[in-house]
Amino acid sequence: MSELTRLTVAESAELLNAGKISSAELCDAYLRRVGEADSTIRAFLALDEDHVRTAAAESDKRRAEGKPLSKYDGIPVGIKDCISVRDERCSCASRILENFKAVYDATVITKLRNSGFIPFGRTNMDEFAMGSSCENSAFQKTRNPRNPECVPGGSSGGSAAAVAADEVPAALASDTGGSIRQPAAFCGVVGLKPTYGRVSRFGLVAFASSLDQIGPITRTVEDSAILLDTIGGHDPADCTSLEAPCGGFAEGLKNASLKGLKVGLPKEYYELDGITDSVRKTAENTIEAFRSAGAEMVEVSLPHTKYSMACYYIVATAEASANLARFDGVRYGYRSPSARDVLENYMKSRGEGFGDEVKRRIMLGTYVLSSGYYDAYYLKAQKVRTLIRRDFEEAYRKCDILLTPVTPAPAFRFGEKSDPLQMYLSDVFTTSLNLSGNCGISLPAGRDDATGLPIGMQLMAPALAEQLLFNTAYAFERR
């Protein structure tokens, strides 16, 4: 059965369609794997085994009747704990929502169910998706399957660790400033951040609404394309959802090639202080692999990159301050038992329910939105955001796609970055993509010489250019 848990989504579908395995066998294998590994990895906050087995039995019944919902019917997919699944806890790894159960399915969950995929547990995360290490969860610390002494990355560390540990073939996650790509790089798997609006955010608990995007974490580029085919597309329930055609990405991989591709190398990403030798070596090897496959390497400039971290942490915290105001101890979520009036209830419920990192970002966001500081900080950050987006537009006039590291260094040890500013720098290569709204993907590309930990490289493409992104990533992956 251990062989089943190493199958990709595409391989699982092939065996299911050929009648060589059943969904019940596949799901049982993953449930056993979680039982074996998760006491150490701790990727899952919750997993309803009865629900999974019932869904698998229903899938097998559909196949027996010749009525599968799709060729992927019966394959489990992990779900980050900020995506609503009806009648399951949706805590965002926070005490303030510890006992909250979702009353409806997010649009991405509805689309998974419509194709027969089985929601498989709730994966751990940094509280309200605020963090880069999965150390900010209110309930447990997820460990990196490649080295349990190291963090899996964040905020989607649970989803990345679950896929890397063979506990699930794929998982959904969310990316606000690198929260899919960074943990995927740390754990040695594939992480996709789609174009903003390509995937519905209906049912995703908001952190920063103009930056958040749901995407898949998978073992292969093909699986990533399969998942985007499934969850992408316009949704009338999300006013930011794009009406652009979406689908056929997996089928389009047959045309993948690097020959003649113009690959941009943003000089600001490669000149940054703090890049470790192993990351720099991996980048050099990746560039050479592209060049030897027939790609043309072009130096480009993204001159406002140096402002992206400051810009991101102003915009993101401002939006977080507004979004998290709804958790007030009145309507739902945690309510302090010792509060004596409305004001005390509001202050104590939030003070006791939120963790330190969430409080830090709420206070910063409230500050930059306050009277007298709005123009100096928030408005200026929005103007810089426009300049960052224009930098990308100008770069894509000279090249087809951009290639950069995902992080300056491999996964770090627990507690190593206790200084919040040092922690924030883990996202130095990823935040600008969210500010621009374009798409990007993290790919395993090498290993650290000293520790053997995975190192990822990032491909970035213009908005709605996911097919180009997938084809480039797939061609590189095959090499």
Salt bridges, closest charged atoms under 4 A:
ASP28 OD1 - ARG53 NE 3.02
GLU36 OE1 - ARG33 NH1 3.97
GLU49 OE1 - ARG53 NH1 3.25
ASP73 OD1 - ARG62 NH2 2.71
ASP81 OD1 - ARG122 NE 2.93
GLU98 OE2 - ARG95 NH1 3.26
ASP105 OD2 - ARG86 NH1 2.99
ASP105 OD2 - ARG113 NE 2.74
ASP166 OD1 - ARG219 NH2 3.24
ASP175 OD2 - ARG181 NE 3.03
ASP238 OD1 - ARG201 NH2 3.98
GLU251 OE2 - LYS254 NZ 3.02
GLU288 OE1 - ARG291 NH1 3.48
ASP328 OD2 - ARG331 NH2 2.92
GLU344 OE1 - ARG340 NH2 2.96
GLU344 OE2 - LYS348 NZ 3.88
GLU357 OE1 - ARG360 NH1 2.28
GLU357 OE2 - ARG361 NE 2.68
ASP391 OD2 - HIS304 ND1 2.94
GLU394 OE1 - ARG397 NH1 2.64
ASP449 OD2 - LYS281 NZ 3.58
GLU466 OE1 - ARG198 NH2 2.94
